[in-house]
Amino acid sequence: MGFGDLKSASGLKVLNDFLSERSYIEGYVPSQADVAVFDAISSPPSADLCHALRWYNHIKSYQSQKNRCDISEVSPAPVSLPGVKKPLGQYGPAGVADTTSGSAPVAASKEDDDDDMDLFGSDDEDDAEAARLKEERLAEYAAKKAKKPTLIAKSSILLDVKPWDDETDMAKLEECVRSIQMDGLVWGQSKLVPVGYGIKKLQIGCVVEDDKVGTDILEEHITAFEDYVQSMDVAAFNKI
Protein backbone atom coordinates (compact mmCIF):
# COMPACT_ATOMS: atom_id res chain seq x y z
CA MET A 1 0.00 0.00 0.00
CA GLY A 2 1.04 3.62 -0.50
CA PHE A 3 0.75 6.61 -2.80
CA GLY A 4 4.13 6.43 -4.52
CA ASP A 5 6.17 9.61 -3.97
CA LEU A 6 3.87 12.21 -2.37
CA LYS A 7 6.45 14.92 -3.06
CA SER A 8 6.02 14.37 -6.82
CA ALA A 9 3.18 15.11 -9.24
CA SER A 10 2.61 11.40 -9.87
CA GLY A 11 2.20 10.68 -6.15
CA LEU A 12 -0.28 13.55 -5.73
CA LYS A 13 -2.22 12.20 -8.73
CA VAL A 14 -2.53 8.81 -6.96
CA LEU A 15 -3.72 10.64 -3.82
CA ASN A 16 -6.26 12.65 -5.86
CA ASP A 17 -7.70 9.49 -7.44
CA PHE A 18 -7.81 7.81 -4.02
CA LEU A 19 -9.77 10.73 -2.52
CA SER A 20 -12.22 10.97 -5.43
CA GLU A 21 -14.41 8.38 -3.70
CA ARG A 22 -13.76 9.22 -0.04
CA SER A 23 -13.47 12.26 2.22
CA TYR A 24 -10.58 11.06 4.38
CA ILE A 25 -7.62 8.67 4.21
CA GLU A 26 -9.36 6.28 6.61
CA GLY A 27 -12.93 6.20 7.88
CA TYR A 28 -15.48 9.01 7.90
CA VAL A 29 -13.81 11.55 10.20
CA PRO A 30 -10.35 13.20 10.22
CA SER A 31 -7.76 11.06 11.99
CA GLN A 32 -4.03 10.59 12.49
CA ALA A 33 -4.03 8.80 9.11
CA ASP A 34 -4.79 12.17 7.48
CA VAL A 35 -2.05 13.80 9.56
CA ALA A 36 0.53 11.23 8.43
CA VAL A 37 -0.22 11.80 4.73
CA PHE A 38 -0.55 15.59 5.17
CA ASP A 39 2.89 15.78 6.81
CA ALA A 40 4.45 13.94 3.85
CA ILE A 41 3.25 16.53 1.31
CA SER A 42 5.72 19.36 0.73
CA SER A 43 3.28 21.82 -0.92
CA PRO A 44 -0.49 22.10 -1.62
CA PRO A 45 -1.79 20.05 -4.58
CA SER A 46 -2.45 22.00 -7.78
CA ALA A 47 -5.98 23.16 -8.60
CA ASP A 48 -6.50 20.46 -11.24
CA LEU A 49 -6.16 17.85 -8.47
CA CYS A 50 -9.42 19.08 -6.94
CA HIS A 51 -10.06 16.11 -4.64
CA ALA A 52 -6.58 16.22 -3.13
CA LEU A 53 -6.70 20.02 -2.78
CA ARG A 54 -10.11 19.90 -1.07
CA TRP A 55 -8.78 17.33 1.42
CA TYR A 56 -5.52 19.25 1.96
CA ASN A 57 -7.31 22.53 2.79
CA HIS A 58 -9.73 20.73 5.10
CA ILE A 59 -6.99 18.99 7.12
CA LYS A 60 -4.94 22.20 7.19
CA SER A 61 -7.87 24.01 8.84
CA TYR A 62 -7.49 21.79 11.93
CA GLN A 63 -4.01 23.21 12.53
CA SER A 64 -5.37 26.77 12.78
CA GLN A 65 -8.10 25.53 15.14
CA LYS A 66 -5.44 24.00 17.37
CA ASN A 67 -3.42 27.23 17.36
CA ARG A 68 -6.47 29.27 18.42
CA CYS A 69 -7.19 26.89 21.29
CA ASP A 70 -3.57 26.99 22.46
CA ILE A 71 -3.65 30.82 22.55
CA SER A 72 -7.05 31.42 24.11
CA GLU A 73 -7.22 28.32 26.34
CA VAL A 74 -11.00 28.53 26.03
CA SER A 75 -11.37 24.89 25.00
CA PRO A 76 -11.37 22.38 27.89
CA ALA A 77 -8.94 20.19 25.96
CA PRO A 78 -6.62 20.74 22.94
CA VAL A 79 -8.05 19.92 19.54
CA SER A 80 -6.88 16.42 18.66
CA LEU A 81 -7.55 13.86 15.99
CA PRO A 82 -8.21 10.22 16.91
CA GLY A 83 -6.10 7.24 16.01
CA VAL A 84 -2.40 6.43 15.96
CA LYS A 85 -0.13 7.68 13.19
CA LYS A 86 1.33 4.79 11.16
CA PRO A 87 3.98 4.62 8.41
CA LEU A 88 2.87 5.89 4.99
CA GLY A 89 3.14 2.38 3.54
CA GLN A 90 0.08 1.37 5.57
CA TYR A 91 -2.23 3.87 3.83
CA GLY A 92 -3.48 4.27 0.28
CA PRO A 93 -4.51 1.97 -2.56
CA ALA A 94 -3.30 -1.60 -2.74
CA GLY A 95 -0.66 -2.33 -5.33
CA VAL A 96 1.09 1.04 -4.97
CA ALA A 97 4.24 1.21 -2.87
CA ASP A 98 5.32 4.17 -0.76
CA THR A 99 8.41 5.81 -2.25
CA THR A 100 8.11 9.25 -0.65
CA SER A 101 11.61 10.62 -0.09
CA GLY A 102 12.41 11.18 3.56
CA SER A 103 9.47 9.11 4.80
CA ALA A 104 10.32 7.17 7.93
CA PRO A 105 8.60 5.40 10.79
CA VAL A 106 6.47 7.64 12.93
CA ALA A 107 8.96 7.63 15.82
CA ALA A 108 11.08 10.62 14.82
CA SER A 109 13.32 12.83 16.95
CA LYS A 110 11.86 15.85 18.70
CA GLU A 111 14.21 18.19 16.81
CA ASP A 112 12.93 16.90 13.46
CA ASP A 113 9.32 17.32 14.62
CA ASP A 114 9.96 20.95 15.55
CA ASP A 115 10.92 21.73 11.94
CA ASP A 116 7.60 20.46 10.56
CA MET A 117 4.04 21.61 11.02
CA ASP A 118 2.88 20.07 14.27
CA LEU A 119 -0.54 18.76 13.39
CA PHE A 120 -1.52 17.79 16.90
CA GLY A 121 1.57 15.52 17.16
CA SER A 122 -0.10 13.57 19.93
CA ASP A 123 1.56 10.87 21.99
CA ASP A 124 -0.14 7.66 23.04
CA GLU A 125 -1.48 9.17 26.26
CA ASP A 126 -3.01 12.14 24.42
CA ASP A 127 -4.59 9.77 21.89
CA ALA A 128 -6.05 7.60 24.64
CA GLU A 129 -7.42 10.60 26.52
CA ALA A 130 -8.87 12.13 23.36
CA ALA A 131 -10.50 8.82 22.43
CA ARG A 132 -11.98 8.50 25.94
CA LEU A 133 -13.38 12.05 25.85
CA LYS A 134 -14.80 11.46 22.39
CA GLU A 135 -16.52 8.27 23.49
CA GLU A 136 -18.00 10.02 26.55
CA ARG A 137 -19.33 12.90 24.46
CA LEU A 138 -20.78 10.55 21.85
CA ALA A 139 -22.49 8.57 24.61
CA GLU A 140 -23.92 11.76 26.11
CA TYR A 141 -25.12 12.91 22.71
CA ALA A 142 -26.73 9.55 21.95
CA ALA A 143 -28.51 9.57 25.32
CA LYS A 144 -29.90 13.07 24.73
CA LYS A 145 -30.91 12.20 21.19
CA ALA A 146 -32.78 9.08 22.35
CA LYS A 147 -34.89 11.11 24.80
CA LYS A 148 -36.53 13.36 22.24
CA PRO A 149 -37.34 13.27 18.54
CA THR A 150 -34.89 15.13 16.36
CA LEU A 151 -36.04 17.72 13.89
CA ILE A 152 -33.33 18.34 11.34
CA ALA A 153 -33.34 21.93 10.13
CA LYS A 154 -32.40 22.20 6.45
CA SER A 155 -31.93 25.03 3.98
CA SER A 156 -31.91 25.30 0.20
CA ILE A 157 -29.08 27.50 -1.04
CA LEU A 158 -28.41 28.83 -4.54
CA LEU A 159 -24.78 29.84 -5.10
CA ASP A 160 -23.21 32.04 -7.78
CA VAL A 161 -19.62 30.96 -8.45
CA LYS A 162 -17.73 33.45 -10.64
CA PRO A 163 -14.63 32.61 -12.71
CA TRP A 164 -11.72 34.91 -13.44
CA ASP A 165 -12.40 35.38 -17.16
CA ASP A 166 -13.98 33.89 -20.27
CA GLU A 167 -11.06 31.46 -20.69
CA THR A 168 -11.73 29.64 -17.41
CA ASP A 169 -12.65 25.97 -17.87
CA MET A 170 -16.18 26.04 -16.43
CA ALA A 171 -16.55 22.24 -16.58
CA LYS A 172 -13.44 21.88 -14.43
CA LEU A 173 -14.68 24.63 -12.11
CA GLU A 174 -17.95 22.76 -11.55
CA GLU A 175 -16.07 19.49 -11.01
CA CYS A 176 -14.00 21.18 -8.29
CA VAL A 177 -17.11 22.59 -6.60
CA ARG A 178 -18.90 19.23 -6.63
CA SER A 179 -15.78 17.52 -5.24
CA ILE A 180 -16.53 19.23 -1.91
CA GLN A 181 -18.19 16.55 0.20
CA MET A 182 -19.42 17.07 3.77
CA ASP A 183 -21.85 15.42 6.12
CA GLY A 184 -25.11 17.34 5.68
CA LEU A 185 -24.38 18.66 2.16
CA VAL A 186 -26.16 17.52 -1.02
CA TRP A 187 -25.43 19.19 -4.37
CA GLY A 188 -28.31 19.83 -6.76
CA GLN A 189 -28.77 21.13 -10.28
CA SER A 190 -26.56 23.72 -11.91
CA LYS A 191 -26.39 25.92 -14.97
CA LEU A 192 -24.13 28.50 -16.59
CA VAL A 193 -25.50 32.06 -16.54
CA PRO A 194 -24.05 34.78 -18.84
CA VAL A 195 -22.50 37.70 -16.97
CA GLY A 196 -21.11 39.78 -19.84
CA TYR A 197 -18.17 40.04 -22.23
CA GLY A 198 -18.40 36.32 -22.91
CA ILE A 199 -18.01 35.43 -19.22
CA LYS A 200 -20.41 32.98 -17.60
CA LYS A 201 -20.89 32.19 -13.93
CA LEU A 202 -21.80 28.82 -12.42
CA GLN A 203 -25.14 28.87 -10.63
CA ILE A 204 -25.47 25.73 -8.50
CA GLY A 205 -27.96 24.67 -5.87
CA CYS A 206 -27.48 22.60 -2.75
CA VAL A 207 -29.39 21.45 0.33
CA VAL A 208 -27.62 21.65 3.70
CA GLU A 209 -28.32 20.66 7.27
CA ASP A 210 -28.13 23.96 9.15
CA ASP A 211 -26.25 22.66 12.18
CA LYS A 212 -23.56 20.98 10.05
CA VAL A 213 -22.95 23.19 6.99
CA GLY A 214 -23.04 26.99 6.67
CA THR A 215 -22.37 29.44 3.87
CA ASP A 216 -19.06 30.49 5.44
CA ILE A 217 -17.56 27.02 5.23
CA LEU A 218 -18.93 26.58 1.70
CA GLU A 219 -17.28 29.83 0.62
CA GLU A 220 -13.99 28.81 2.27
CA HIS A 221 -13.87 25.50 0.42
CA ILE A 222 -15.06 26.83 -2.95
CA THR A 223 -12.73 29.86 -3.08
CA ALA A 224 -9.81 27.55 -2.19
CA PHE A 225 -9.85 26.57 -5.89
CA GLU A 226 -8.29 29.93 -6.64
CA ASP A 227 -7.05 28.98 -10.11
CA TYR A 228 -10.66 28.77 -11.27
CA VAL A 229 -12.79 30.72 -8.78
CA GLN A 230 -12.73 34.48 -8.40
CA SER A 231 -15.56 34.73 -5.87
CA MET A 232 -18.73 33.11 -4.52
CA ASP A 233 -22.02 34.77 -3.63
CA VAL A 234 -25.26 33.49 -2.12
CA ALA A 235 -27.97 34.15 -4.72
CA ALA A 236 -30.85 32.66 -2.68
CA PHE A 237 -31.29 31.14 0.77
CA ASN A 238 -34.50 29.44 1.85
CA LYS A 239 -35.41 27.38 4.90
CA ILE A 240 -36.97 24.01 4.11
Secondary structure, 3 states (H helix, E strand, C coil): CCCECCCCHHHHHHHHHHHCCCCCCCCCCCCHHHHHHHHHCCCCCCCCCHHHHHHHHHHHHHHHHHHHHHHHCCCCCCCCCCCCCCCHHHCCCCCCCECCCCCCCCCCCHHHHHHCCCCCCCCHHHHHHHHHHHHHHHHHHHHHHHHCCCCCCEEEEEEEEEECCCCCCHHHHHHHHHCCCCCCEEEEEEEEEEEECCEEEEEEEEEEECCCCCHHHHHHHHCCCCCCEEEEEEEEEEEC
